[in-house]
Amino acid sequence: MFMQNIIFDNLLAFDLHQKARELHVEVDVPRAVFYVKVNDRVESGIYEVVRNMFPDKEKDFVISVDSANVVLIKEMRTVPSPEELHQTAQSVVDTVNGETFLNTLVGVGTVAHTLDELNSCYKEAQIALEVGKVFEEEKYILSYDNLGIGRLIYQLPIKLCELFLQEVFKKGDIASLDDETILTINKFFENDLNVSETSRQLFVHRNTLVYRLEKIYKLTGLDLRKFDQAIVFKVAMMVHKYLASDSMKI
């Protein structure tokens, strides 16, 4: 309950330190925060699985948010590297997947050096999952330190995002692009705007790819063969995906 009150921001700093002394909980030791989520709202048993993985109740705390979400606060001997955090998250994913047969996601916050930082690290782990659900759908371990431009977009006001899309797509709506066009665009970006390599991977003639890029230009007014306009289009695609997401909450 003490750790739960900290991460949910239910304690003032003075009360936090006083309670920590009463409970003999060390204040200044590094702790990592992992937000563990399964994609199912049934009774998953996720809490028991994670608790059994980390049985030391004096150093490692497992907090149940609901039947599909738990938070692990793990005490570290030293400040862990990103690789060590990833390894811990990977072990959680493998164990929960293996015992519950449910898809598992883990959000990883930065390391809390004191109890006072736990609430912020918990929020970071939560944000890592929220942003990852939108921009990193293929990943199941999401670190707050590696969210890239998705973190910037997530922090923008919705109205500002909408205005940005209106400004970029004056000639047409990005939603009007068909699946084939979206595939072409993504592959073109993956190949660093290289027409020859993109056409090879798409198994289409170079002229066919050029025709598709011209079609995109006529619709949006952006020439993806030009680096600065390609950047604007890429960001706009991410903003559109963010606005189209129907689950911004865990």
C-alpha positions in Angstrom: 0.0 0.0 0.0 2.9 2.4 0.8 4.4 1.9 -2.7 1.0 2.1 -4.3 0.4 5.4 -2.6 3.7 6.7 -3.9 3.2 5.8 -7.6 -0.4 7.1 -7.5 0.8 10.3 -6.0 -1.2 10.0 -2.8 1.6 11.0 -0.4 3.2 14.3 0.3 7.0 14.4 0.3 7.2 14.8 4.1 4.7 12.0 4.7 6.6 9.8 2.3 9.9 10.1 4.1 8.3 9.7 7.5 6.4 6.6 6.4 9.5 5.1 4.8 11.4 5.4 8.2 8.5 3.7 10.0 8.4 0.9 7.5 12.3 0.6 7.3 12.2 1.2 3.5 15.4 2.6 2.1 14.9 6.0 0.4 18.1 6.4 -1.6 18.4 3.1 -3.6 17.9 2.7 -7.3 14.6 1.2 -8.3 13.3 0.3 -11.8 9.6 0.6 -12.7 7.9 -1.8 -15.1 4.3 -1.5 -16.2 3.1 -5.0 -17.3 0.0 -5.3 -19.4 -1.8 -8.2 -21.0 -4.3 -7.8 -23.8 -7.2 -9.3 -22.1 -9.5 -8.1 -19.3 -10.4 -11.5 -18.0 -8.9 -12.8 -14.8 -5.5 -13.4 -16.2 -3.6 -14.3 -13.1 -0.9 -11.9 -14.1 -0.3 -10.6 -10.6 0.4 -14.0 -9.2 2.8 -14.8 -12.0 4.9 -11.6 -11.6 4.8 -11.9 -7.8 6.2 -15.4 -8.0 9.0 -14.1 -10.2 10.0 -11.5 -7.7 9.2 -13.1 -4.2 11.3 -10.7 -2.1 8.6 -8.6 -0.7 11.0 -6.3 1.2 12.8 -5.2 -2.0 10.5 -5.9 -4.9 7.0 -4.6 -5.0 4.2 -5.8 -7.3 1.1 -3.6 -7.4 -2.1 -4.7 -9.1 -3.8 -2.0 -11.1 -6.6 -4.3 -12.4 -6.9 -7.8 -13.8 -4.9 -6.9 -16.9 -2.3 -4.5 -15.5 0.4 -4.7 -12.8 3.3 -2.5 -11.8 6.6 -4.0 -10.8 9.0 -1.8 -8.7 12.3 -3.7 -8.6 15.1 -2.6 -6.3 18.5 -2.7 -8.0 22.0 -3.2 -6.4 23.4 -0.6 -8.8 22.0 1.7 -11.4 21.1 -0.7 -14.2 22.1 -0.2 -17.9 19.3 -0.1 -20.6 20.3 -3.6 -21.6 19.8 -4.9 -18.0 16.4 -3.2 -17.9 15.5 -4.8 -21.2 16.6 -8.2 -20.0 14.4 -8.0 -16.9 11.4 -6.9 -19.1 12.1 -9.7 -21.5 12.1 -12.3 -18.7 8.7 -10.9 -17.5 7.3 -11.1 -21.0 8.5 -14.7 -21.5 7.2 -15.9 -18.2 3.8 -14.2 -18.3 3.3 -15.3 -21.9 4.3 -18.9 -21.0 2.0 -19.2 -18.0 -1.0 -17.2 -19.1 -0.9 -17.7 -22.9 -1.7 -14.0 -23.3 0.1 -11.4 -25.2 2.2 -9.3 -22.8 3.5 -5.7 -23.1 6.0 -4.1 -20.7 6.6 -0.4 -20.4 9.9 0.6 -18.9 10.4 3.9 -17.1 13.8 5.5 -16.2 15.5 4.5 -13.0 14.3 6.1 -9.8 17.3 7.0 -7.6 15.1 7.9 -4.6 11.5 7.1 -3.5 10.6 10.7 -4.5 11.2 9.8 -8.2 9.0 6.7 -8.3 5.9 8.5 -9.2 7.6 10.1 -12.2 9.1 6.8 -13.3 5.7 5.1 -13.0 4.2 7.7 -15.3 7.1 7.3 -17.8 6.5 3.5 -17.9 2.8 4.2 -18.5 3.5 6.7 -21.3 5.9 4.3 -22.9 3.0 1.8 -23.3 0.6 4.4 -24.5 2.9 5.8 -27.1 4.1 2.4 -28.1 0.6 1.2 -28.8 0.3 3.9 -31.4 3.7 4.1 -33.0 5.5 0.8 -32.2 2.8 -1.8 -32.6 5.3 -4.6 -33.4 7.2 -4.1 -30.2 6.3 -5.7 -26.8 8.9 -4.0 -24.7 8.7 -0.2 -24.8 11.2 2.0 -23.1 10.6 5.6 -22.2 14.1 6.5 -23.3 13.5 5.2 -26.8 10.2 6.7 -27.9 11.7 9.1 -30.4 9.4 11.5 -32.2 6.4 9.6 -30.9 6.9 11.1 -27.5 6.9 14.6 -28.9 3.7 14.0 -30.8 2.0 12.4 -27.7 2.7 15.6 -25.7 1.2 17.9 -28.3 -2.4 19.2 -27.8 -5.0 17.5 -30.0 -6.1 20.8 -31.5 -2.5 21.6 -32.5 -2.2 18.2 -34.2 -5.4 18.8 -36.1 -4.2 22.2 -37.3 -0.9 20.7 -38.4 -2.7 18.1 -40.5 -4.9 20.8 -42.0 -1.9 22.8 -42.9 0.1 19.9 -44.4 -2.8 18.4 -46.4 -4.4 21.4 -47.9 -5.1 19.5 -51.2 -6.6 16.4 -49.7 -7.0 14.2 -46.7 -4.4 11.6 -45.7 -7.2 9.2 -44.9 -8.0 9.1 -48.6 -4.8 7.3 -49.4 -5.4 3.6 -50.2 -3.5 0.6 -48.8 -1.3 0.2 -51.8 -0.2 3.9 -51.6 0.5 3.6 -47.9 2.6 0.5 -48.5 4.5 2.4 -51.2 5.1 5.3 -49.0 6.3 3.2 -46.0 8.6 1.2 -48.2 10.0 4.3 -49.8 10.8 5.7 -46.3 12.4 2.4 -45.3 14.7 2.6 -48.2 15.8 6.2 -47.5 13.9 7.7 -50.5 15.8 5.4 -52.9 13.5 4.9 -55.9 15.5 2.0 -57.5 15.7 -0.1 -54.3 12.0 0.6 -53.4 10.8 -0.4 -56.8 12.9 -3.6 -56.6 11.4 -4.5 -53.2 7.9 -3.8 -54.3 8.4 -5.8 -57.5 7.3 -2.9 -59.7 8.9 -1.0 -62.6 10.8 2.2 -61.6 8.3 4.2 -63.7 5.4 2.7 -61.9 6.9 3.9 -58.6 7.5 7.3 -60.0 3.9 7.4 -61.2 2.7 6.6 -57.6 4.9 9.3 -56.1 3.5 11.8 -58.6 0.0 10.7 -57.7 0.8 11.4 -54.0 2.2 14.8 -54.9 -1.0 15.7 -56.8 -3.1 14.6 -53.8 -1.1 16.1 -51.0 1.1 18.7 -52.6 4.2 17.0 -51.1 7.0 15.5 -53.2 8.4 12.6 -51.2 11.5 12.6 -53.3 12.5 15.8 -51.6 14.0 15.3 -48.2 12.3 18.2 -46.4 8.9 17.4 -47.8 9.4 13.7 -47.0 10.1 14.6 -43.3 6.9 16.7 -43.1 4.9 13.8 -44.6 6.4 11.2 -42.3 5.5 13.3 -39.2 2.1 14.0 -40.6 1.5 10.3 -41.0 2.4 9.8 -37.3 0.2 12.6 -36.2 -2.7 11.2 -38.1 -2.1 7.7 -36.6 -2.0 9.3 -33.2 -5.3 11.1 -33.7 -6.9 8.0 -35.2 -6.0 5.9 -32.2 -9.1 5.0 -30.1 -7.2 4.0 -27.0 -5.1 6.7 -25.4 -5.5 5.2 -22.0 -4.2 2.0 -20.6 
